[in-house]
Amino acid sequence: MPVTFHTSNLNEGLYQNMINNVVLNLGKNVYDFRTFWDIHIWGLDATNPQFFEHIETTSGQKINPNMPSGVTGKYRIDLYLHDDDNDLKNRENGDRVQHEICHALLYKTKYFVKGVHDNVSNRFTISFWYWNKVFWKKFQMTVINIKDYI
């Protein structure tokens, strides 16, 4: 399925490549993943703070609606990201993208939550190229290593 962008400033090619490369580097088939998962990318202004009202971070604080977040459900991922094509914001967004993809890859397993949340410090680095308006640019990010749980 195509990724549906409900944003106006994100480099869609970067985020398409990001999703594909995270799935690929976790050892899964990109075509299969993209066929089954419906991904929607929204700006932070679309975040529903009431949805996160009952959720606390691992340190016991409330979720900050001004930070990228996401929800992974039955074959659907909703990502709430900074709608800004800035390198620092893209890196912050990328961490949320890979986090929710990890949940999706562990969907219907006993590791759906714990395999990601109890494993956040076990990461590896990936890099890929994307088209940035007038030239190719390399993007690097870390991914939670869930390979043992897949």
C-alpha positions as CSV (number, residue, x, y, z in Angstrom):
1,M,0.0,0.0,0.0
2,P,1.2,3.5,-0.6
3,V,2.2,5.7,2.3
4,T,-0.5,8.4,2.7
5,F,1.0,11.8,3.6
6,H,-1.3,14.3,5.4
7,T,1.6,16.8,5.5
8,S,2.8,19.6,3.3
9,N,6.5,20.0,4.0
10,L,8.0,16.5,4.4
11,N,10.3,15.1,1.7
12,E,8.1,12.1,0.8
13,G,10.9,10.3,-1.0
14,L,13.0,10.4,2.2
15,Y,10.2,8.9,4.2
16,Q,9.4,6.2,1.6
17,N,13.1,5.3,1.5
18,M,13.3,5.3,5.3
19,I,10.4,2.9,5.7
20,N,11.8,0.6,3.0
21,N,15.3,0.6,4.4
22,V,14.2,0.0,8.0
23,V,12.2,-3.1,6.9
24,L,14.9,-4.3,4.7
25,N,17.7,-3.9,7.3
26,L,15.5,-5.8,9.8
27,G,15.6,-8.8,7.4
28,K,12.0,-8.6,6.2
29,N,10.5,-8.4,2.7
30,V,9.6,-4.8,1.8
31,Y,7.0,-5.8,-0.7
32,D,5.2,-8.0,1.8
33,F,5.3,-5.3,4.5
34,R,4.1,-2.6,2.2
35,T,1.3,-4.8,0.8
36,F,-0.2,-5.5,4.2
37,W,0.5,-2.3,6.2
38,D,-1.4,1.0,5.7
39,I,0.8,3.9,6.8
40,H,-0.4,7.4,7.4
41,I,1.9,10.3,8.2
42,W,0.3,13.3,9.9
43,G,1.7,16.6,11.2
44,L,2.0,17.1,15.0
45,D,-1.0,19.3,14.8
46,A,-3.2,16.2,14.1
47,T,-2.1,14.5,17.4
48,N,-5.0,13.7,19.6
49,P,-3.7,14.4,23.1
50,Q,-6.7,12.5,24.6
51,F,-5.5,9.3,22.9
52,F,-2.3,9.5,24.9
53,E,-3.9,10.7,28.2
54,H,-3.5,7.2,29.8
55,I,0.0,6.6,28.5
56,E,3.1,7.4,30.5
57,T,6.8,7.2,29.4
58,T,9.1,4.7,31.1
59,S,10.1,7.5,33.5
60,G,6.5,8.0,34.5
61,Q,5.9,11.3,32.6
62,K,3.0,12.0,30.3
63,I,3.6,11.9,26.5
64,N,4.5,15.2,25.0
65,P,2.2,16.0,22.1
66,N,4.9,18.3,20.6
67,M,7.2,15.4,20.0
68,P,6.8,12.8,17.2
69,S,4.6,9.9,18.2
70,G,2.8,7.0,16.6
71,V,0.2,4.3,16.9
72,T,0.5,0.8,15.5
73,G,-2.8,-1.1,15.3
74,K,-4.2,-3.9,13.1
75,Y,-2.2,-3.4,9.8
76,R,-2.2,0.3,10.2
77,I,0.4,2.7,11.4
78,D,-0.4,6.4,12.2
79,L,2.7,8.6,12.6
80,Y,2.5,12.1,14.0
81,L,5.7,13.9,12.9
82,H,7.2,17.3,12.6
83,D,6.0,18.6,9.3
84,D,9.3,20.2,8.5
85,D,12.1,19.3,6.0
86,N,14.9,20.1,8.4
87,D,17.7,17.6,9.0
88,L,17.4,17.6,12.8
89,K,13.6,17.2,12.6
90,N,14.0,14.4,10.0
91,R,16.3,12.5,12.4
92,E,13.8,13.0,15.3
93,N,11.0,11.8,13.0
94,G,13.1,8.9,11.8
95,D,13.4,7.5,15.3
96,R,9.6,7.4,15.6
97,V,9.2,5.8,12.2
98,Q,11.6,3.0,12.9
99,H,10.0,2.5,16.4
100,E,6.5,2.0,14.9
101,I,7.8,-0.2,12.1
102,C,9.4,-2.4,14.8
103,H,6.0,-2.7,16.5
104,A,4.4,-3.6,13.2
105,L,7.0,-6.3,12.4
106,L,6.3,-7.9,15.8
107,Y,2.5,-7.6,15.4
108,K,0.7,-10.7,16.6
109,T,3.7,-11.9,18.6
110,K,4.3,-11.9,22.3
111,Y,7.1,-9.4,21.7
112,F,4.8,-6.7,20.1
113,V,5.4,-4.2,23.0
114,K,8.3,-5.7,25.1
115,G,10.4,-6.5,22.0
116,V,10.6,-2.8,21.2
117,H,10.2,-1.0,24.6
118,D,12.5,-3.2,26.6
119,N,15.1,-3.3,23.8
120,V,15.5,0.4,22.8
121,S,19.2,0.6,23.7
122,N,20.0,-2.4,21.4
123,R,20.4,-0.6,18.1
124,F,22.4,-0.7,14.9
125,T,23.0,2.0,12.3
126,I,21.7,2.1,8.8
127,S,22.3,4.6,6.0
128,F,20.7,5.2,2.6
129,W,20.6,7.9,-0.1
130,Y,17.6,10.0,-1.0
131,W,16.9,12.9,-3.4
132,N,16.9,16.3,-1.7
133,K,15.4,18.7,-4.2
134,V,18.6,19.2,-6.3
135,F,21.1,16.5,-5.2
136,W,21.4,13.1,-3.6
137,K,22.0,13.1,0.2
138,K,22.9,10.4,2.6
139,F,20.7,9.8,5.6
140,Q,21.8,7.8,8.7
141,M,19.7,6.6,11.5
142,T,19.7,3.9,14.2
143,V,17.2,1.1,14.3
144,I,16.1,-1.0,17.3
145,N,17.5,-4.5,16.8
146,I,14.5,-6.8,17.0
147,K,15.9,-9.4,14.7
148,D,15.9,-12.0,17.5
149,Y,12.2,-11.6,18.0
150,I,11.0,-11.7,14.4
